[in-house]
């Protein structure tokens, strides 16, 4: 008889001492890289027109969005021609200052790549969109994107 018995060798336990560090590093990474919606809509969510050819915008950080539609608050009226710039209802005359402010937040090399996206409701008048386009032309913001939803066939 032997004095020493052989122990069964199994898989060693996984060391979980570094697990909290890894979890907190991942949490910190996602907190830093995630961007939240910067504006809350003051107009009803625009019903975008449908289109057959739709292309996604590439550099979302260089896109300035102008919303056109019906205001949620009755004090602004019930027409579909209200313009929202950031978090406030504005007029077409305030669009150049809005674009100049957006340009000041990016580097001079990125200014030519800036795009203005117009998200207009299908019920909005063409006159309001034309007024916005003329004001954009005044500040030389000539790259304009009209948002549309893809037509389902």
N, C-alpha and C positions, 0 to 999 in steps of 0.2 A: 504494500500500500504506500502510496505516495503522500507525503505530508502536504504538499502544495497542489491545489487543484487548479486546473486551467480555467480561466475566466473566459466567457464568451465575449469576443470582441465585436462590438456593433459600431454603428456610425457615431462619431462624436457629436455632441450637441452644437448647434449653430450659435456662435457668439453674437448676441444681440446688443452688445454694449454700445456700438456705434449707430444703432438704428435711430434713436432720437435725434442725433446730429444730422443724419441724412434727411429725416422727415422735415426738420426745421429749415435745412438748406433748400429743399424743394419748395416749401411753403414760402420762404422769403423770395425765391426766384420768381414764382408765379405772382406774388404780390407786386413785385417791381415791374414785371413785363406786361401785366394785364392793364389795359386801358378801359376805363369806364366811359359810358356815354356822357359827352360833355354838355349836351343841351337837353332840356326837357321840352317836349313839343307843346307850344302854346296854341297850335292849330290842330284841327282834327287830322289824324294820320292820313296823308294824301293817298287817294286812289290813283295810282300811277297809270298812265296810258300804256297800252300793250304794244309791243314791237316784235317784229320777226328777227331782226338782227340786233342782238344785245351784246355789249362788250363790257367786261368788268374794268373798273379803274385800278391802276397798278399801285401808285403811291398814295395810299389813303391819308397819310400825314400831310400831303400837299393839296388836299381837296378842301375847299371851303364850300359849305352847303347853304343854300338859300331855299327856304320852304315857302310855298305859295299855296294857300287854301283857305278854308273857313276857320275863323277863330273859335276856340272853345268857349271863351268868355263872351257873353252877349254884349258887353260894353264896347267891344270893338266892331260890332255890326254882324250881320248875318250873311254878307256876300262872301263869295269864294275867292276874293281878290286881296286877302290879307297876306302880308309879307312878314316872315319871321327871320330875324338875324340873331344868331346865338339864342339867348333866352328871352327876347322881347319882340313884340310886334312893332314893325317899323314901316317907313314909307320908302318909296323908290329913291328919294333924295338922300337917304341915309346909307345907301349901298356903297358909294365910293369910299366913305370913311370906314365902313366895315372891311372892305378889301384892303385898304391901306393899313389898317390895324393888323389884319391877317398877314400881310407881307412883312410887317415889322417883326413878327415872331419867327421868321425863318431866315436862313442865311441868304446873302445876296446871290450866291451861285444857284440856289434852288428856286428863286423867284420866277425864272422863265418856265419852270416846270409846274407851276401852280395851276390848278384847274378849279373853276367855279362850277359846282354842280347845282342845277336847279331842279328841285323836287316839287313839281306842280301837280295839283289835283286836276283830274280830267274836266272838272266843271270850271276851272279858272279861266279867266278871259285872256285872250292873246294880247290884248292891250297892256295888261299888267306885266306880262313876260317881256313884251317889247320895251316897256319903260325900264325894266331891269337891265335888259341887253344894252340899251343906250347909255345907261349910267355906268355899266361895266366897260363900255367902249371909251368913256371919258377918262377912265383911269388905266387904260390899256390892258385890261384883263380880257384877253381875246380867246382864251381857251375855255370854252363853255361846254358842259356836259348836261344833257337833259336825261333825267332818270326815267326809266321805263321798266315795266315788268315783261318778262318773256312770254310771248303769245303761246298758249298751249293749243296744239292742233289735234 
